[in-house]
Amino acid sequence: MTDTKTHPELDTSNDHFRTVDGEMRRMMVSQIARLTLFGISGGRVEGIKHGIRLPIRYGYAVTVELDGNDSYVVRRTFTRGTKVFLHGEAREVYCERLSEVCYYASCYVSYDAETWPHKA
């Protein structure tokens, strides 16, 4: 398991995400293969301001957010209390790779924060 002391807190001050609506969130979910979605979060999807959040387990989650250049940013986060720690991110993910990148992001036991963004 990873130690949260070695991971930075999530800082979104330099991000330029687009605000999405319900229709865009449904499109994001449809771009992730159905069985992959069930494997990641058991089918649970939470809407956030800039995309979707797929809760995994033990405070881990995968977030998919729409970047300003119409690509996605996929992050693995770990939440304890009010603090959110970043456990890796993949930027400029296009729709044809979204499902695979989300799957590797969800494998918090098998792939550490430095490894999973380069697997897909």
C-alpha positions in Angstrom: 0.0 0.0 0.0 1.1 3.6 -0.5 1.9 5.9 2.3 -0.1 9.2 2.2 2.8 11.1 3.7 4.7 10.8 0.4 1.9 12.1 -1.8 1.1 15.8 -2.3 -2.3 17.3 -1.5 -4.4 17.8 -4.5 -3.9 21.4 -5.9 -6.3 22.5 -8.6 -5.3 26.2 -8.7 -3.6 25.8 -12.1 -6.3 23.7 -13.7 -8.5 25.1 -16.5 -11.4 22.7 -16.6 -14.7 23.2 -18.4 -17.9 23.0 -16.4 -20.0 20.1 -17.5 -23.7 19.3 -17.4 -25.7 16.1 -17.0 -25.6 15.3 -20.7 -21.8 15.6 -20.8 -21.5 13.4 -17.7 -23.6 10.7 -19.4 -21.3 10.9 -22.4 -18.2 10.4 -20.1 -19.8 7.4 -18.5 -20.7 5.9 -22.0 -17.0 6.3 -23.1 -16.0 4.0 -20.2 -16.8 0.4 -21.1 -19.7 -0.9 -19.0 -17.8 -3.8 -17.5 -14.8 -1.6 -16.8 -17.1 0.8 -14.9 -18.4 -2.1 -12.8 -14.9 -3.3 -12.2 -13.8 0.1 -11.0 -16.6 1.3 -8.8 -19.4 -1.3 -9.0 -21.3 1.0 -11.2 -21.3 4.0 -8.8 -20.8 7.3 -10.5 -20.8 10.7 -8.7 -21.2 14.0 -10.6 -18.7 16.7 -9.8 -18.4 20.2 -11.2 -16.0 19.4 -14.0 -16.8 15.7 -14.6 -17.3 12.5 -12.7 -15.9 10.7 -9.7 -15.8 6.9 -9.5 -15.4 5.9 -5.8 -13.2 2.8 -5.4 -12.6 1.7 -1.8 -10.9 2.8 1.4 -11.0 6.5 0.4 -9.6 6.0 -3.1 -11.4 7.4 -6.1 -10.9 8.0 -9.8 -11.9 11.4 -11.1 -12.4 12.2 -14.8 -12.5 15.9 -15.6 -12.9 17.7 -18.9 -9.9 19.9 -19.7 -10.1 23.1 -21.6 -8.6 21.4 -24.8 -11.5 18.8 -25.0 -9.3 16.0 -23.5 -9.7 14.4 -20.1 -7.6 14.5 -17.0 -7.8 11.3 -15.0 -6.7 11.3 -11.4 -6.4 8.8 -8.6 -7.2 10.5 -5.4 -7.1 9.4 -1.7 -9.3 11.2 0.8 -8.8 11.2 4.6 -11.0 13.6 6.5 -10.9 16.9 4.6 -7.6 16.3 2.9 -7.4 15.0 -0.7 -4.1 13.5 -1.8 -3.1 13.0 -5.4 -1.9 9.5 -6.2 -1.1 10.1 -9.9 -2.7 11.7 -12.9 -2.8 11.3 -16.6 -3.4 14.4 -18.8 -4.5 14.7 -22.4 -6.5 11.4 -22.4 -8.8 11.2 -25.4 -12.1 9.3 -25.5 -10.6 6.1 -27.1 -8.2 5.6 -24.2 -10.5 6.8 -21.4 -11.7 3.3 -20.3 -8.2 1.8 -20.1 -6.7 4.7 -18.3 -9.5 4.7 -15.7 -9.0 1.0 -15.2 -5.3 1.4 -14.4 -6.0 4.4 -12.2 -8.4 2.2 -10.1 -5.8 -0.5 -9.5 -4.3 1.2 -6.4 -2.8 -2.1 -5.0 -1.1 -3.2 -8.2 0.2 0.1 -9.6 1.7 3.0 -7.6 1.3 6.7 -8.3 4.2 6.9 -10.8 3.4 3.7 -12.7 -0.3 3.7 -13.6 -0.3 6.9 -15.8 2.2 5.2 -18.2 0.5 1.8 -18.4 -2.3 2.7 -20.8 
